[in-house]
């Protein structure tokens, strides 16, 4: 698995996908979402809004509304995005 070119953390598919979508689709090296947010000076909430836009384009409306529509970003750190949802 790849490591972040900025902080060295191990990356997952979300990090790689976010980097490719935001920076370069053909990239072979990547930065984690947390480092990308710092570099482009956006909050975790803004990153989550970007991710939601990407998800809404690749999921059915029912799947999106069921799993993601009411989620909000709470915290970004340690290579993870913590979400809050009112769904049970």
C-alpha positions in Angstrom: 0.0 0.0 0.0 1.1 3.6 -0.6 2.2 6.1 2.0 1.4 9.8 2.1 4.1 11.9 0.4 3.8 14.6 3.1 3.4 12.8 6.5 4.2 9.2 5.6 1.0 7.7 6.9 -0.3 4.5 5.2 -3.1 5.4 2.7 -6.4 3.8 2.0 -8.6 3.9 -1.1 -10.4 7.0 0.1 -7.1 9.0 0.4 -6.0 7.8 -3.0 -9.4 8.5 -4.6 -9.6 12.0 -3.1 -6.1 12.8 -4.2 -6.7 11.6 -7.8 -10.0 13.5 -8.0 -8.6 16.7 -6.6 -5.0 16.8 -7.9 -4.2 14.3 -10.7 -6.1 11.3 -11.9 -2.9 9.7 -13.2 -0.9 10.2 -10.0 1.3 7.4 -8.7 2.1 9.1 -5.4 -0.5 10.5 -3.1 -1.1 12.6 0.0 -3.6 11.6 2.7 -6.9 13.6 3.0 -5.7 15.3 6.2 -2.5 16.6 4.6 -4.5 17.6 1.4 -6.9 19.6 3.6 -4.0 21.4 5.2 -2.3 22.0 1.9 -5.3 23.5 0.1 -6.5 25.2 3.3 -10.0 23.6 3.6 -11.8 22.2 6.6 -12.8 18.6 7.2 -16.4 19.8 6.6 -15.4 21.2 3.2 -13.6 17.9 2.4 -16.7 15.9 3.3 -18.9 18.1 1.1 -16.5 17.4 -1.8 -16.6 13.6 -1.0 -20.4 13.7 -0.8 -20.5 15.3 -4.3 -18.3 12.5 -5.6 -20.5 9.8 -3.9 -23.8 11.3 -5.1 -22.5 10.9 -8.7 -21.6 7.3 -8.3 -24.4 5.9 -6.1 -28.1 5.5 -6.7 -30.2 8.2 -5.2 -31.7 5.7 -2.8 -28.3 4.5 -1.6 -27.0 8.0 -1.2 -30.1 9.1 0.8 -30.0 6.0 3.0 -26.4 6.1 3.9 -24.9 9.5 3.5 -27.5 12.3 3.1 -27.6 13.2 6.8 -23.9 12.7 7.7 -21.8 15.6 8.8 -18.0 15.7 9.4 -17.0 16.0 13.0 -13.2 15.5 12.9 -10.4 14.8 10.5 -7.3 13.3 12.0 -5.0 10.2 12.2 -5.9 9.4 8.6 -9.6 9.1 9.3 -12.7 11.2 8.9 -15.2 10.9 11.8 -18.8 11.4 10.8 -22.0 12.0 12.7 -25.4 10.8 11.6 -28.9 11.0 13.0 -29.8 7.6 11.4 -30.0 4.6 13.6 
